[in-house]
Amino acid sequence: MYSYHVTTEFWSTADASELYSIVTILTQGDATVVLEQECDGHLAPMTWLMSNMSLGVSNYDVGLNNDISGGECYNSCTDAEFKISNIVWSSGNAVDDEDDESDEPGELIVDGVAQSLDQCEGECSECHEAHYANRPNEVVYECVDTTQYKYGNICTP
């Protein structure tokens, strides 16, 4: 099972005086879903959120009879796992600066482990998926360790 990645961007004018778009990007494996909220006049009143953000996480067992599953769950879940990792909180990277003609990719953000070491170039012993802050939908591969290992006493079948 693949983990999934969530990126939420709060787009504002260059002077941060008006929030005009909220973009959430969900990525799992090769699949990507982009949710864009661009409601003229409706997001501007929420501009104050950009400097007053917090993160809340909740996990709740809704039981077998609930409205979330569309009816009734037939099995209880006893082995559920919940893991949050690689949280990056940044500001000023979703600003519409009309005068900026730069095509800089931004900071490299290293995500989860790649499916294969072959996805990284060279003598890599730990390969990760990554993306640039200004290009969240473009997956790149980053070698994070080049330690060479020597294995002795190889088992024979």
C-alpha positions in Angstrom: 0.0 0.0 0.0 1.3 3.4 -1.0 1.3 6.3 1.5 -0.2 9.5 0.1 1.1 13.0 0.1 -1.0 16.2 0.7 0.1 19.7 -0.2 -2.1 22.7 0.4 -1.3 26.1 -1.0 -2.9 29.3 0.0 -2.4 31.7 -3.0 -2.5 35.4 -2.3 -1.5 38.7 -3.9 2.1 39.8 -3.6 1.4 42.0 -0.6 -0.6 39.2 1.1 -3.6 41.5 1.3 -6.0 39.1 -0.4 -6.4 35.3 -0.5 -7.8 34.3 -3.9 -7.1 30.6 -4.2 -6.7 27.5 -2.1 -5.1 24.5 -4.0 -4.9 21.0 -2.4 -2.9 18.3 -4.2 -3.3 14.7 -3.2 -0.8 12.2 -4.6 -0.6 8.5 -4.1 1.7 6.4 -6.3 1.2 7.6 -9.9 -2.2 9.1 -9.2 -2.7 12.9 -8.5 -5.9 14.8 -7.7 -5.9 18.6 -7.6 -8.7 20.4 -5.8 -8.8 24.1 -6.5 -11.0 26.6 -4.7 -11.2 29.9 -6.6 -14.4 31.7 -5.5 -14.3 35.4 -6.4 -15.0 37.4 -3.4 -15.6 34.5 -1.1 -12.0 33.7 -0.2 -10.8 37.3 0.5 -12.6 37.4 3.9 -10.4 34.5 4.9 -7.1 36.3 4.3 -6.5 36.5 8.0 -6.1 32.7 8.0 -2.7 32.9 6.2 -1.0 34.3 9.3 -3.0 32.3 11.9 -2.6 28.7 10.8 -2.5 25.7 13.0 -2.6 21.9 12.4 -5.1 19.6 14.0 -5.2 15.8 13.5 -7.9 13.5 14.8 -8.4 9.8 14.6 -11.8 8.4 15.6 -13.4 4.9 15.5 -16.9 5.4 14.1 -18.0 1.9 14.9 -19.8 -0.6 12.7 -23.1 1.4 12.3 -22.3 4.9 11.0 -23.1 7.4 8.3 -19.5 7.7 7.0 -19.4 4.3 5.3 -22.7 4.8 3.5 -24.4 2.3 5.7 -22.8 -0.4 7.8 -19.3 -1.7 8.1 -19.1 -5.4 8.1 -15.8 -5.9 9.9 -14.2 -3.9 12.7 -10.8 -2.7 12.0 -8.3 -3.8 14.7 -5.0 -3.3 12.8 -5.2 0.2 11.6 -2.1 2.3 11.3 -1.9 6.0 11.2 1.4 7.8 10.5 2.2 11.4 9.7 5.7 12.2 8.5 7.7 14.7 6.5 5.6 17.7 7.5 6.9 20.9 5.9 5.4 24.2 7.0 6.4 27.1 4.8 5.2 30.6 4.0 5.6 33.0 1.2 5.9 30.3 -1.5 2.3 30.7 -2.9 2.4 34.4 -3.7 1.4 35.8 -7.0 4.2 38.2 -7.8 3.3 39.5 -11.2 6.7 41.2 -11.5 8.7 38.0 -10.8 9.6 36.4 -14.2 11.7 33.8 -12.4 11.2 30.1 -13.1 13.0 29.0 -10.0 11.9 25.5 -8.8 12.3 26.5 -5.1 13.5 24.4 -2.2 13.9 20.6 -2.7 11.5 18.7 -0.4 12.5 15.1 0.1 9.4 12.8 0.4 9.1 9.0 0.9 11.4 6.2 -0.2 11.5 5.5 -3.9 10.3 2.1 -5.3 13.8 1.3 -6.5 17.4 2.4 -6.1 17.6 2.4 -9.9 15.5 5.6 -9.9 18.5 7.6 -8.6 21.6 8.1 -10.6 25.0 6.8 -9.6 26.1 4.7 -6.6 23.0 5.3 -4.4 22.2 3.2 -1.4 19.0 5.2 -0.3 16.8 6.8 -3.0 13.8 9.0 -2.1 11.0 10.6 -4.1 11.2 14.4 -3.9 9.7 17.6 -5.3 10.5 21.2 -5.5 8.4 23.7 -3.5 7.3 25.6 -6.6 6.7 22.4 -8.6 4.8 20.1 -6.2 3.4 17.9 -9.0 6.8 17.1 -10.5 8.3 14.1 -8.8 12.1 13.9 -8.9 14.4 11.3 -7.3 17.1 12.3 -4.8 19.9 10.1 -3.5 20.1 10.7 0.3 22.8 8.2 1.1 25.8 6.8 -0.9 27.2 4.5 1.7 28.8 1.4 0.2 27.9 -1.8 1.9 29.9 -5.1 1.7 28.0 -8.2 2.5 29.9 -11.3 3.8 28.7 -14.8 4.6 26.2 -14.8 1.8 23.6 -17.6 2.3 23.2 -20.2 -0.3 19.8 -21.6 -1.2 
